[in-house]
Structure formats: structure tokens, C-alpha cells
Amino acid sequence: MKTIITYGTFDLFHVGHVNLLQRAKALGDRLIVGVSTDEFNLNEKGKTTIVPFEHRVTVLQSCRHVDLVVPEQSWRQKVDDIQKYQVDIFVMGDDWSGKFDDLKTFSEVVYLPRTKNISSTALKQAMAVLSQLHQELN
């Protein structure tokens, strides 16, 4: 049985997230997803989320590709999670290429291609533009 793990914020869950999870799950039998907590996003990543942590967890738990959801609370927990869950493959989107190569000591590391023209950041930017236009029209 092969266990896969990936991490992310998964804010404004979209088809890019689904594609990543589907491709990650196809690499093995069990997919674990580490979801960044609101505190970790704010304090370590320097970003805020629109969807609260508990809601993002619920969305991921309902995804048929995901077998287990765990909170991501620090950058350092990845090694502990790989060992704790006996992970065979660590997966991230290719926008992170090379950034987690140090984990190759503990598991295989795979960077999967991102879905073109979709990201939570792009969605947030589009929402901001629409909000600004709405304010200007009113």
C-alpha cells in the first residue's frame, strides 16, 4: 500500500485543487492532505484566507480522492508527518519545484504540473477587481 501526502491552503477550492488531488491519489492507495491552519497562513506564509480552516477541512474531507486530512501548523512538521504516516511519496504542485528536495531522504518527492490559468490567488485578485468596480458603479 502506497501512501501519498500533500500540503496546501486550499482556499477557494477550485478545479486546480481537484486536479492536483486526483493526480496525487493516482500515484498510490492512500492520500493524506495537510491543510494550512489560519494561524500558519497568517504568521508563517503572510497571507489571509477567505474560507476559514474548519470549512476548508470539511470541503477536503468530502473529496473522494482524499483519505485523511490533517492540520498543517508549521513548515517543520512535514518530516514528522512523513514518518508518522509512513508516507511513500510527498507531492506538491510544480510551482514549488526544488523547494522540498530535502525531503528525498525520507520519501520520494514529486512535483505535479499545476492546472493552467487557475489559482486561488487569481480568484482573489478577480474578486478584488469586481469589488472595486462594484464600488465605483454605486
Order of alpha helices (4+ residues) and beta strands (2+ residues): beta-alpha-beta-alpha-beta-alpha-beta-beta-alpha
